[in-house]
């Protein structure tokens, strides 16, 4: 069995922004469409790590930093940052390629929590995450802090 590093969970997904994805005359991608793509990409990363089905438990935050426009090529990259007992935080970075200018822009970032589920739909344990370098450690430490913040905001304490 190979080590389950963040890289081993990595999912890269590409989408083309078509007219039906936009909010009409302005030609800007609907935020909900992008959130759907983020959920799918991050879900695949979580499934790879968990070795089976997962459900989205929460979307911690989504930051839309610049608009995504009609005709842009959207590149989503997701990987597991942190693992608890049955849950995982997955970070998703979204960039766009403008095929005309060949410019790549960092447009969106999101953090999602997934829970691995077993055959009866109940949470099940996930394997530990093996951190392979300083970037993995930094992302892990930041995700651990976000988890503690989420639990504190919900009136629960981290374990």
Backbone as JSON, one array per atom type, in Angstrom:
{
  "sequence": "XXXXXXXXXXXXXXXXXXXXXXXXXXXXXXXXXXXXXXXXXXXXXXXXXXXXXXXXXXXXXXXXXXXXXXXXXXXXXXXXXXXXXXXXXXXXXXXXXXXXXXXXXXXXXXXXXXXXXXXXXXXXXXXXXXXXXXXXXXXXXXXXXXXXXXXXXXXXXXX",
  "N": [[0.84, -1.18, 0.0], [0.56, 2.22, -0.85], [1.86, 5.33, 0.49], [-0.39, 7.67, 1.89], [-0.38, 10.62, 0.93], [-0.86, 14.23, 0.73], [-0.5, 14.82, -2.0], [-1.17, 12.38, -3.21], [-3.88, 12.4, -3.11], [-4.62, 14.34, -4.81], [-6.59, 16.18, -7.13], [-7.16, 17.32, -10.35], [-9.1, 19.33, -12.33], [-10.69, 20.41, -15.28], [-12.61, 22.96, -16.76], [-14.67, 24.58, -19.2], [-15.92, 27.8, -19.52], [-19.1, 28.27, -20.52], [-21.85, 29.83, -22.38], [-24.28, 29.19, -20.97], [-23.42, 28.97, -18.37], [-23.14, 31.45, -17.36], [-24.15, 34.7, -16.0], [-25.7, 36.07, -17.87], [-25.87, 39.11, -19.64], [-23.47, 40.32, -18.7], [-21.62, 38.3, -18.84], [-20.32, 36.87, -16.82], [-19.3, 34.16, -14.82], [-21.68, 32.27, -12.97], [-21.62, 32.21, -9.45], [-22.6, 29.99, -8.07], [-22.37, 27.89, -9.91], [-19.59, 27.65, -10.08], [-19.12, 26.92, -7.43], [-20.29, 24.4, -7.42], [-18.57, 23.01, -9.17], [-16.22, 23.17, -7.64], [-17.0, 21.65, -5.4], [-17.27, 19.11, -6.55], [-14.63, 18.59, -7.53], [-13.11, 18.77, -5.13], [-14.43, 16.77, -3.71], [-13.69, 14.46, -5.13], [-10.95, 14.38, -4.49], [-11.16, 13.91, -1.73], [-12.47, 11.41, -1.75], [-10.47, 9.85, -2.93], [-8.53, 9.86, -0.92], [-9.97, 8.75, 1.25], [-10.67, 6.31, 0.26], [-13.15, 5.56, -0.7], [-16.72, 6.3, -0.57], [-17.76, 9.68, 0.21], [-19.24, 12.45, 1.98], [-20.19, 15.86, 1.64], [-19.59, 17.9, 4.32], [-19.25, 20.51, 5.16], [-18.7, 23.78, 3.79], [-16.17, 25.73, 4.34], [-15.28, 28.31, 3.65], [-15.52, 30.38, 0.78], [-13.69, 32.21, -1.38], [-14.12, 34.56, -3.75], [-12.04, 35.99, -5.78], [-11.44, 37.35, -8.18], [-13.47, 38.02, -11.1], [-14.76, 35.29, -13.09], [-14.91, 34.66, -16.48], [-16.98, 34.36, -19.45], [-15.84, 32.01, -21.79], [-13.42, 31.63, -20.53], [-10.95, 29.27, -19.47], [-11.25, 27.11, -16.89], [-9.36, 25.97, -14.24], [-9.3, 23.7, -11.77], [-7.89, 22.73, -8.71], [-7.46, 20.38, -6.24], [-6.75, 19.07, -2.97], [-6.27, 16.89, -0.14], [-5.82, 18.4, 2.98], [-5.84, 18.0, 5.72], [-6.57, 15.53, 8.16], [-8.94, 14.12, 10.32], [-10.66, 12.0, 12.55], [-12.88, 10.8, 11.13], [-13.22, 12.65, 9.25], [-12.15, 15.03, 6.73], [-10.25, 17.86, 5.69], [-10.34, 19.58, 2.68], [-8.55, 21.49, 0.45], [-9.19, 23.77, -2.19], [-8.02, 25.2, -5.07], [-8.59, 27.63, -7.5], [-7.96, 28.52, -10.78], [-7.85, 30.58, -13.73], [-7.46, 30.28, -17.24], [-6.96, 32.5, -19.8], [-7.67, 32.02, -23.02], [-7.08, 33.71, -25.12], [-5.19, 35.72, -24.31], [-3.43, 34.12, -23.03], [-3.01, 34.36, -20.36], [-2.78, 33.43, -16.96], [-4.82, 33.37, -14.13], [-5.22, 33.56, -10.62], [-8.13, 32.85, -9.14], [-10.06, 31.96, -7.24], [-10.49, 30.53, -3.99], [-11.11, 27.8, -1.79], [-12.23, 26.03, 1.13], [-13.17, 22.9, 2.16], [-15.02, 20.52, 4.11], [-15.18, 17.08, 4.37], [-16.84, 13.99, 5.1], [-16.11, 10.63, 5.53], [-18.05, 7.87, 4.53], [-19.59, 4.76, 5.42], [-20.98, 1.56, 4.34], [-23.59, 1.65, 5.38], [-24.15, 4.29, 5.4], [-23.1, 5.67, 7.54], [-20.64, 7.57, 9.41], [-17.21, 6.72, 8.88], [-13.91, 5.58, 9.83], [-10.99, 7.31, 8.54], [-7.89, 6.9, 6.78], [-4.66, 7.9, 8.13], [-2.97, 10.99, 7.23], [-0.05, 11.4, 5.42], [2.5, 13.59, 5.73], [4.51, 15.13, 3.38], [6.36, 17.15, 3.07], [7.51, 20.59, 3.65], [5.48, 22.34, 2.64], [3.2, 20.74, 2.75], [3.09, 20.41, 5.53], [2.68, 23.06, 6.39], [0.15, 23.62, 5.21], [-1.35, 21.67, 6.54], [-1.1, 22.49, 9.24], [-2.38, 24.99, 9.12], [-4.94, 24.15, 8.36], [-5.65, 22.64, 10.57], [-5.91, 24.66, 12.47], [-8.05, 26.09, 11.32], [-10.04, 24.15, 11.63], [-10.25, 24.02, 14.44], [-11.17, 26.64, 14.88], [-13.66, 26.51, 13.53], [-15.01, 24.61, 15.1], [-15.05, 25.94, 17.57], [-16.62, 28.17, 16.91], [-19.01, 26.86, 16.51], [-19.66, 26.22, 19.03], [-18.49, 24.0, 20.1], [-15.72, 21.99, 21.25], [-12.4, 21.33, 20.09], [-11.06, 18.03, 19.52]],
  "CA": [[0.0, 0.0, 0.0], [1.37, 3.42, -0.91], [1.58, 6.34, 1.5], [-1.48, 8.58, 1.54], [0.08, 12.0, 1.06], [-1.76, 15.16, 0.05], [-0.33, 14.68, -3.45], [-1.87, 11.18, -3.71], [-5.32, 12.7, -3.19], [-4.77, 15.5, -5.7], [-7.49, 16.12, -8.28], [-7.13, 18.49, -11.23], [-10.28, 19.28, -13.18], [-10.74, 21.56, -16.19], [-13.93, 23.29, -17.3], [-14.75, 25.74, -20.1], [-17.1, 28.6, -19.2], [-20.0, 28.37, -21.66], [-22.9, 30.84, -22.15], [-25.24, 28.74, -19.97], [-22.8, 29.05, -17.05], [-22.96, 32.86, -16.98], [-25.33, 35.44, -15.56], [-26.31, 36.86, -18.94], [-25.2, 40.14, -20.43], [-22.11, 40.63, -18.25], [-20.74, 37.19, -19.2], [-19.57, 36.42, -15.65], [-19.72, 32.85, -14.32], [-22.46, 32.2, -11.74], [-20.87, 31.67, -8.31], [-23.11, 28.66, -7.72], [-21.78, 26.91, -10.84], [-18.21, 27.44, -9.64], [-19.16, 26.16, -6.18], [-20.57, 23.01, -7.78], [-17.32, 22.44, -9.7], [-15.31, 23.04, -6.5], [-17.47, 20.52, -4.59], [-16.94, 17.86, -7.26], [-13.17, 18.41, -7.54], [-12.69, 18.48, -3.76], [-15.0, 15.48, -3.36], [-12.84, 13.41, -5.71], [-9.74, 14.3, -3.67], [-11.53, 13.26, -0.46], [-12.73, 9.99, -2.04], [-9.18, 9.18, -3.14], [-7.87, 9.63, 0.37], [-10.79, 7.89, 2.1], [-10.82, 4.99, -0.34], [-14.57, 5.25, -0.84], [-17.64, 7.43, -0.61], [-17.7, 10.77, 1.18], [-20.28, 13.47, 1.85], [-19.76, 17.21, 2.0], [-20.11, 18.3, 5.63], [-19.3, 21.97, 5.2], [-17.79, 24.59, 2.98], [-15.71, 26.67, 5.34], [-15.34, 29.62, 3.02], [-15.18, 30.48, -0.64], [-13.29, 33.58, -1.7], [-14.11, 34.88, -5.18], [-11.11, 37.12, -5.78], [-11.66, 38.07, -9.44], [-14.53, 37.34, -11.86], [-14.46, 34.3, -14.12], [-15.71, 35.16, -17.6], [-17.32, 33.53, -20.6], [-14.7, 31.64, -22.61], [-12.25, 31.29, -19.71], [-10.7, 27.88, -19.13], [-11.17, 27.07, -15.43], [-8.56, 24.85, -13.76], [-9.51, 23.49, -10.33], [-6.92, 21.81, -8.12], [-7.85, 20.1, -4.86], [-6.06, 18.0, -2.26], [-6.54, 16.79, 1.29], [-4.86, 19.14, 3.8], [-5.89, 17.61, 7.12], [-7.45, 14.4, 8.43], [-9.26, 13.85, 11.72], [-11.02, 10.58, 12.65], [-13.74, 10.4, 10.0], [-13.37, 13.81, 8.38], [-10.97, 15.56, 6.04], [-10.36, 19.16, 5.05], [-9.78, 19.63, 1.34], [-8.39, 22.83, -0.11], [-9.36, 23.82, -3.64], [-7.52, 26.42, -5.69], [-9.16, 27.78, -8.84], [-7.29, 29.49, -11.65], [-8.4, 30.61, -15.08], [-6.61, 30.58, -18.39], [-7.6, 33.23, -20.88], [-7.03, 31.45, -24.21], [-6.63, 34.77, -26.03], [-3.96, 36.36, -23.82], [-2.63, 33.07, -22.39], [-2.78, 34.78, -18.99], [-3.37, 32.59, -15.91], [-5.16, 34.17, -12.95], [-5.7, 32.89, -9.41], [-9.43, 33.51, -9.02], [-10.93, 31.51, -6.16], [-10.0, 29.48, -3.1], [-12.17, 27.28, -0.93], [-11.91, 24.95, 2.05], [-14.36, 22.07, 2.37], [-14.87, 19.37, 5.0], [-15.89, 15.88, 3.94], [-16.87, 12.87, 6.04], [-16.15, 9.33, 4.86], [-19.21, 7.08, 5.0], [-19.57, 3.33, 5.16], [-22.1, 0.97, 3.58], [-24.89, 2.03, 5.96], [-24.26, 5.74, 5.41], [-22.59, 6.21, 8.8], [-19.22, 7.94, 9.31], [-16.23, 5.65, 9.09], [-12.55, 6.13, 9.96], [-10.16, 7.51, 7.35], [-6.48, 6.68, 7.1], [-3.88, 9.11, 8.42], [-2.35, 11.72, 6.13], [1.4, 11.44, 5.54], [2.98, 14.89, 5.24], [5.73, 14.83, 2.63], [7.29, 18.27, 2.99], [7.13, 21.79, 4.39], [4.19, 22.88, 2.16], [2.16, 19.88, 3.34], [3.03, 20.71, 6.96], [2.06, 24.38, 6.52], [-1.28, 23.48, 4.92], [-1.91, 20.87, 7.63], [-1.18, 23.33, 10.45], [-3.43, 25.99, 8.88], [-6.23, 23.44, 8.36], [-5.93, 22.28, 11.96], [-6.39, 25.88, 13.12], [-9.4, 26.36, 10.79], [-10.95, 23.2, 12.27], [-10.47, 24.49, 15.81], [-12.01, 27.84, 14.78], [-15.02, 26.08, 13.17], [-15.61, 23.96, 16.27], [-15.27, 26.98, 18.58], [-17.76, 28.96, 16.43], [-20.21, 26.03, 16.65], [-19.88, 25.93, 20.45], [-17.88, 22.71, 20.45], [-14.27, 22.1, 21.39], [-11.68, 20.35, 19.25], [-10.52, 16.88, 20.23]],
  "C": [[0.88, 1.25, 0.0], [0.96, 4.41, 0.18], [0.5, 7.29, 1.01], [-1.06, 10.0, 1.88], [-0.97, 12.93, 0.46], [-1.69, 15.01, -1.47], [-1.1, 13.46, -3.99], [-3.38, 11.39, -3.8], [-5.63, 13.74, -4.26], [-5.69, 15.22, -6.88], [-7.35, 17.43, -9.06], [-8.26, 18.31, -12.23], [-10.3, 20.55, -14.03], [-12.14, 21.72, -16.74], [-13.79, 24.49, -18.24], [-16.03, 26.49, -19.76], [-17.89, 28.84, -20.49], [-21.1, 29.38, -21.36], [-23.91, 30.44, -21.06], [-24.72, 28.78, -18.54], [-22.77, 30.48, -16.52], [-24.28, 33.53, -16.61], [-25.85, 36.41, -16.62], [-25.38, 37.88, -19.56], [-23.76, 40.42, -20.0], [-21.12, 39.51, -18.57], [-19.88, 36.68, -18.07], [-20.17, 35.1, -15.15], [-20.54, 32.99, -13.04], [-21.6, 31.6, -10.64], [-21.31, 30.27, -7.94], [-22.57, 27.57, -8.63], [-20.35, 26.6, -10.4], [-18.18, 26.64, -8.34], [-19.44, 24.69, -6.44], [-19.3, 22.33, -8.3], [-16.32, 22.22, -8.57], [-15.7, 21.82, -5.66], [-17.13, 19.19, -5.24], [-15.44, 17.59, -7.2], [-12.66, 18.03, -6.15], [-13.21, 17.12, -3.29], [-14.19, 14.32, -3.9], [-11.56, 13.25, -4.9], [-10.03, 13.58, -2.35], [-11.79, 11.77, -0.67], [-11.43, 9.22, -2.25], [-8.5, 8.89, -1.82], [-8.64, 8.61, 1.21], [-10.91, 6.47, 1.56], [-12.28, 4.59, -0.46], [-15.41, 6.5, -0.76], [-17.45, 8.43, 0.53], [-18.93, 11.66, 0.97], [-19.69, 14.81, 2.25], [-20.41, 17.58, 3.33], [-20.22, 19.82, 5.73], [-18.38, 22.56, 4.15], [-17.42, 25.74, 3.9], [-15.8, 28.1, 4.82], [-14.99, 29.47, 1.55], [-14.87, 31.94, -0.89], [-13.22, 33.74, -3.2], [-13.27, 36.15, -5.33], [-11.2, 37.97, -7.05], [-12.72, 37.32, -10.24], [-13.97, 36.33, -12.86], [-15.43, 34.59, -15.25], [-15.96, 34.09, -18.68], [-16.07, 33.27, -21.44], [-13.44, 31.31, -21.83], [-12.17, 29.77, -19.55], [-10.44, 27.86, -17.62], [-10.42, 25.8, -15.02], [-8.71, 24.79, -12.24], [-8.51, 22.45, -9.85], [-7.28, 21.62, -6.65], [-6.98, 18.99, -4.29], [-6.41, 18.04, -0.79], [-5.42, 17.51, 2.05], [-4.74, 18.59, 5.21], [-6.89, 16.47, 7.26], [-7.68, 14.33, 9.93], [-9.68, 12.38, 11.77], [-11.82, 10.1, 11.45], [-13.84, 11.51, 8.96], [-12.03, 14.26, 7.79], [-11.25, 16.98, 5.58], [-9.66, 19.07, 3.71], [-9.72, 21.09, 0.91], [-8.54, 22.76, -1.62], [-8.92, 25.19, -4.13], [-8.07, 26.46, -7.11], [-8.38, 28.87, -9.58], [-8.01, 29.49, -12.98], [-7.29, 30.87, -16.07], [-7.45, 31.35, -19.38], [-6.94, 32.74, -22.16], [-6.52, 32.51, -25.19], [-5.29, 35.36, -25.59], [-2.96, 35.36, -23.26], [-2.26, 33.44, -20.94], [-3.48, 33.81, -18.03], [-3.59, 33.46, -14.68], [-5.65, 33.26, -11.83], [-7.01, 33.58, -9.05], [-10.2, 33.17, -7.74], [-10.19, 30.5, -5.29], [-11.13, 29.06, -2.19], [-11.62, 26.17, -0.06], [-13.19, 24.2, 2.36], [-14.03, 20.94, 3.33], [-15.76, 18.25, 4.48], [-15.82, 14.84, 5.04], [-16.97, 11.59, 5.21], [-17.34, 8.55, 5.42], [-19.05, 5.63, 4.57], [-20.82, 2.87, 4.43], [-23.47, 1.39, 4.1], [-25.07, 3.54, 6.04], [-23.79, 6.41, 6.69], [-21.12, 6.58, 8.63], [-18.32, 6.75, 9.59], [-14.83, 6.26, 9.16], [-11.86, 6.29, 8.61], [-8.7, 7.32, 7.74], [-5.75, 7.99, 7.39], [-3.27, 9.71, 7.15], [-0.86, 11.79, 6.39], [1.89, 12.74, 4.91], [4.37, 14.71, 4.65], [6.72, 15.99, 2.57], [6.76, 19.49, 3.71], [5.8, 22.41, 3.93], [3.04, 22.06, 2.74], [1.99, 20.22, 4.82], [2.34, 22.05, 7.2], [0.56, 24.3, 6.29], [-2.0, 22.71, 6.03], [-2.11, 21.72, 8.88], [-2.28, 24.38, 10.3], [-4.81, 25.35, 8.93], [-6.62, 23.05, 9.78], [-6.48, 23.48, 12.72], [-7.8, 26.24, 12.62], [-10.42, 25.42, 11.44], [-11.27, 23.64, 13.69], [-11.38, 25.72, 15.82], [-13.46, 27.47, 14.46], [-15.73, 25.48, 14.39], [-15.94, 24.99, 17.37], [-16.51, 27.81, 18.18], [-19.07, 28.2, 16.59], [-20.5, 25.69, 18.12], [-19.35, 24.59, 20.89], [-16.39, 22.91, 20.6], [-13.61, 21.05, 20.53], [-11.14, 19.23, 20.12], [-9.25, 16.44, 19.56]]
}
